[in-house]
Amino acid sequence: MKQRYLGEFEEIVLLTVGILHGNAYGVSIREEIERRLDRSVSIGSLQVTLRRMEKKGYLTSAHGETNPLRGGRPKLYFEITPYGKQLLEYAKETRNNLWNALPQLVLNLK
């Protein structure tokens, strides 16, 4: 498998889809990111990222039930693929290795 690297926002989105397991759709993902990270996210940039990650094989999507309150449009739910999970594990391992290699002296700087 060719290793691909996650950007910061992609990693945040993948982690959030995992946190919302079974309830990860555009608005819920955006709200969760904003709540947990106190970071503003435009729905447009989120949708572009979700579609790009789906195209890369990190996520899959499925339509939910239609809802009259949404004009009959179904929500589009996202799930992490096994490949997306591998990338998250690789990103976590890489970050942990770098943190563990950081000298204590650097961590104590003020």
N, C-alpha and C positions, 0 to 999 in steps of 0.2 A: 504494500500500500504506500503510495506516495503521501508523505506527510504534508498536510496543509496547515497553515497557521491562522489562528483566529485573531481578528482585531479586537480591541477592547470592547467596542459596542456589540460585536457579534458574540463575544463571550458572555457579556451581561445578558443579552437576549436569550441565548441558549440556557443559561442558568435559570433565568426567570421562567422560561417555558417548562423547565423541569420542576421548579417550585410550584407552579400552577397546574401540574400534572392533571390532565383531564378537563381543565377549565382555562386553557391558554388560547385566547383569541386576541385580536389587536388591542381593543380597549383594556382588557384585563391585564395584558402584558405591560402596556404603557403605564397604567395606574400602579402596578406592582413595582416597576422600576422607579417611578417618581416617589412612591411612598418609602421604599427601602433605601434609596440612594439620595433622596432629596435633589433629584436631577430632572430637569425638564426634558421631555421627549416629544418631538412632533410626531403625530400619527403618520404623516407622509414618510418621514425617514425610517420609522419603524416598519411600515409596510414594504418599503423598498428592501430593507435589510432582511425581513422575513422571506420575501420572494427569492432574493439572491441566495439565502442560505438553503432554501428548499431546492433550488436549482443545483446547488453544490452537493446536495445529498445529506445535509446536516439535520434537516427537518422534513416531516411529512405534514400534509394538511388534509382535513376532511370537513365537509359541510355538516353543520348541525341542523336542527329542525328550523323550519321557517317560522317567522314571528310577525304577526300583523303590526306590532309596534315598530318593527324595522322595515315596514313597507313590503313585507313578504320575503325579504332577503334573509337567508340563513347566515348564522355566524360561521366563520372559517376557523376551525380549531387546529392548533399545531401541536406536534409531538416530536421529541428528539428521536432521531434514528440511532441505531447502534454505532454508525460511523460518527455521528455528532457526539455521542457519549465518549467514544475513543478520543476525539479531539479535546473534549473537556478534561478528560483524565490526563492527557498529554500536557495541556496548558497548566493544570494544577501541579503536576510533577515538575515541570520546567520551572515554574515560579518558586516552588518549595526548594528545589536544588539551588537556585540562585540566592534565596533568602538564607539558606543554611550555609552558603559559602561566604556570606557577608561577614567581615571581621566584626567582633564585638565592639571594637574601638569606634567603628563607623556608626554603629547603632547608638552609642552613647554620646555622639556629637549633639550639641545644642545650637 
